[in-house]
Each structure stands twice: as structure tokens, then as C-alpha cells.
Amino acid sequence: MTTSDFLIIGGGIAGLSAAARLGRHGKVVVLEAEEALGYHSSGRSVSFSHYGIGNAVVRGLTAWSRSFYEAQPEGFCPTPVARAMPSLYFATEASLGALIALRTDMARFTDAAEWIEDEAKIAALCPALRTGGPDGAVAAILDPTGLKLDADALLQSFARAVRADGGEVLTGRRIASAARRGEDWEVKTEQGEAWSAPVLIDAGGAWGDGFASLAGLRPIGLQPKRRTIIAIDPPPGTDAAAWPFVHSAAGDFYMLPEAGQLLASPVDEVDDDPGDAQPEDYDVALAAHRVELYTDIRVARIAHRWAGLRSFVADRTPTAGFDPEAPGFFWLVGQGGYGLQTAPAMAAIVEALATGGAWPSGLAELGVVPDRIRPERLRGGSAHSLISQAIF
Ligand SMILES: Cc1cc2nc3c(=O)[nH]c(=O)nc-3n(C[C@H](O)[C@H](O)[C@H](O)COP(=O)(O)OP(=O)(O)OC[C@H]3O[C@@H](n4cnc5c(N)ncnc54)[C@H](O)[C@@H]3O)c2cc1C
């Protein structure tokens, strides 16, 4: 039996970023089921940080996290973990109302966003994007503050930070049982390897509720949803490297340049079970169709395709905090489609809540207060209050 101060289940961005913060408070052990860190959601993300997604709390978490990405701590990673990539949200005639609402939602967090109605200007930013007509862009918001993140560099750097503080990050350790013994939680693999700690952190991604029920807890209502990505070639002779991250205001398409190719998604959200998500033919075809609908690119070949799970609780806000019904059991789940862009803020929140420290400075001013993050809100809250939290 190996003992530590904090046991973290899950070697994705949530578990590793929190582990790096907790290393200064005691010994941390991270246990990951797969042989590689970030094998599931964290390694399948398109790794973008922007204000065009999520509710007001998510935007607050994103805003707080930016300072980490814009000026990464000295020695954290030998390469930059983020680089500037503007985001361009476009509307057709039919989705103009959604673009206007997005402008209002974003306004509190970025004053750099520019409203564009000049179709020639939209076309100059992303020449492949159709303009005018029923499916063409008639207006857009250009936000120059978007950031392309390097997910692998982040995962490896957080793991390195944990080890540098004397902690352990162990892969190939699928935890099959968890039980409270005295003041500690004890977890075991099927092979019988065991660890114990007074604080057990469930950062199991799509498996978050499943892991909690292994430990005898009630679920908090986590729903994994599948999202599909295709990689295609840019039009022949085109250098798309300087194109922005392009997102439809209707919420049914995005595209961004990555390593000489274009990644595109139909922004699908299909309920799924925890597992090794695979792309469905229908969603791949839909991705190609949306590329051809919104751009003048002909999808002659799909170079690569994949799917991953984005897991949400009812109000679609990431959740962190001790379970009020199980001493020492700490939830860190529900990162949805924004686990990378919110990770520095969520890790600071975990540090505060798990060690009894102060709420991270500046977060409340951004609208992120403990009641919106802690798991209590998900049990016993009326459907009405959850729906209004999701909207506002
Ligand atoms: C296609 C796609 C695009 C995305 N784009 C973005 C984006 O642009 N920006 C952004 O911020 N976010 C994006 N996301 C969302 C982001 O990827 C997730 O929010 C984030 O990765 C969730 O991190 P996690 O650590 O909670 O989950 P995971 O990375 O899934 O990690 C959880 C880990 O727990 C492990 N585990 C589970 N049960 C056990 C057990 N019993 N024992 C041991 N280990 C266990 C799993 O093996 C897994 O590795 C995207 C997601 C997808 C799928």
C-alpha cells in the first residue's frame, strides 16, 4: 500500500493540472488507466481557447486562465504552450440573431472583438468562407485574442511539475475499487496494487460518475457527448496557416488550420457512454458536408478522422469540490468542451477547495464563485434553477 496526501484518478488535463497545484501542499499520486496520458478527451481536443463557447462562468474561468497561457511560468515547458490565433464567428442571414447574442455574451470578457458587416473583409480573413447568399456569411465577429493551445505539451509539462515536487504520475493503473477505511480512501487496481490518501480526487473524465459509484457515491449526472473532427487538405496552392479559427454562429460548424491541414467539425453533441469514442460515418459525412456548405473547399479526401467525449453536468459548468455525503471524496468533472481553456483556473480552484485555502484572487470578479462550481448545486437543485444557471 502506497500512501500519499492526495490521490487523483485520471491523467487528463483536469487531473494533471490540479495535481501540479497540489504538489506544493503534500505528496500527490496520479493514477491513469491508459498507458498514455491524455489518451481520451484531452488528447482528442482541438485545443483552442476563446470566448465563443460556454456560459458566463465558463467564460470567467477562461478569462482567468489566460494569464497562465499568455505568460507561462518560468521553466514550465521548453516550448510555448499557446500561440495567438484569431477567432472569426460568422452568421448567415438566418443566424444573425445568434451572432448578435454572442457579441453581447463576449463583450464582458474581450473588448478587442470587432463587428464586421463588410463581406469583402470577411473573405479577406478566410478566403475559403462563402459570403452572401443563403448559406454565406453576411456578418462576423473577429476576436484577435483567440489562443491555440498545445495539449500534449501541457499534459507533459503538468506531469513533469508533479514529479519535480516529489509526486508520482503512473499510467496503466485502472482503478477497480475504492473504499473509505478510517480517515483514508483506499483504491486498488484489479491486480491488487493499492494506494491510500485522505483526499481522493475523481478526475475520471467521462467515467467520473462511474468511478464515484465504485466508491459507493451517488452520481451527479454526468453525460458524455461525442464530437467528431476531420482533417482535410486546404485547397491546392493555398497556405491556410494564417486563417483564423472559424465558427458558425448557428453552432453547426468550425474549422481551423493545424500543421498544414484544416480541422473541421459539425459541432456534433451525441449522447454516448464512457469509452474509446470512435467517429461514426454519419458524423464524418456531416463534417464534410458542412465544409462544402460554408466554404468553397471541395472535400476530395479525408486525411484523418477522430471522435472524443465532452462530458457535461446539467448546467454545463465544470465542477470541483468535496462531496457533502462522503468525507474526503473530491469531484473534478464536467469540463465539457472547455477543459483545456479553463484548466489553470479549475486547478487553482481545486487547490483552494481541497486544502481549505482562499478562493483564487480575481475569480469572483469574473463571476466565478464557489456556489457555481461546487457539486452541491447538482443535487437537490430544481430543474428550473439549473436551466437558468445554464442560460445566464
Ligand atoms: C473533439 C473535441 C474537441 C475539443 N476541443 C476543445 C477545445 O478547443 N478547447 C478546450 O478547452 N477543450 C476542448 N475539448 C474538451 C476537452 O478535451 C475536455 O474538456 C478535457 O480534455 C477533459 O479533460 P479530463 O481530464 O476531464 O478528461 P480526460 O482527458 O478524458 O481524462 C480522464 C482520464 O481518466 C481516466 N480514468 C477514468 N477512469 C479511471 C479509472 N477507474 N482508473 C484510472 N484512470 C481512469 C481515463 O482513462 C482518462 O484518461 C474538446 C474535446 C473534444 C472531444
The ligand as a Gaussian input file, in Angstrom:
#p B3LYP/6-31G(d) Opt

LIG

0 1
 C      -13.227000      16.830000     -30.436000
 C      -13.007000      17.630000     -29.182000
 C      -12.599000      18.960000     -29.277000
 C      -12.366000      19.710000     -28.129000
 N      -11.896000      20.988000     -28.246000
 C      -11.594000      21.695000     -27.141000
 C      -11.000000      22.987000     -27.251000
 O      -10.776000      23.509000     -28.356000
 N      -10.701000      23.663000     -26.097000
 C      -10.932000      23.113000     -24.861000
 O      -10.633000      23.763000     -23.862000
 N      -11.471000      21.876000     -24.730000
 C      -11.806000      21.161000     -25.838000
 N      -12.347000      19.921000     -25.720000
 C      -12.722000      19.443000     -24.376000
 C      -11.542000      18.916000     -23.607000
 O      -10.841000      17.994000     -24.412000
 C      -12.061000      18.242000     -22.329000
 O      -12.854000      19.159000     -21.590000
 C      -10.923000      17.801000     -21.432000
 O       -9.991000      17.055000     -22.158000
 C      -11.449000      16.970000     -20.265000
 O      -10.332000      16.581000     -19.512000
 P      -10.418000      15.468000     -18.403000
 O       -9.085000      15.385000     -17.780000
 O      -11.593000      15.738000     -17.557000
 O      -10.793000      14.129000     -19.198000
 P       -9.873000      13.039000     -19.903000
 O       -8.829000      13.657000     -20.740000
 O      -10.782000      12.070000     -20.583000
 O       -9.143000      12.342000     -18.693000
 C       -9.808000      11.469000     -17.795000
 C       -8.909000      10.270000     -17.590000
 O       -9.406000       9.484000     -16.512000
 C       -9.002000       8.165000     -16.764000
 N       -9.779000       7.245000     -15.930000
 C      -11.133000       7.085000     -15.931000
 N      -11.484000       6.124000     -15.052000
 C      -10.337000       5.674000     -14.484000
 C      -10.041000       4.658000     -13.512000
 N      -11.012000       3.911000     -12.955000
 N       -8.759000       4.458000     -13.157000
 C       -7.755000       5.215000     -13.693000
 N       -7.988000       6.161000     -14.644000
 C       -9.257000       6.390000     -15.025000
 C       -9.264000       7.998000     -18.250000
 O       -8.520000       6.933000     -18.800000
 C       -8.863000       9.352000     -18.798000
 O       -7.561000       9.363000     -19.344000
 C      -12.579000      19.132000     -26.843000
 C      -12.981000      17.802000     -26.746000
 C      -13.187000      17.056000     -27.895000
 C      -13.590000      15.612000     -27.760000

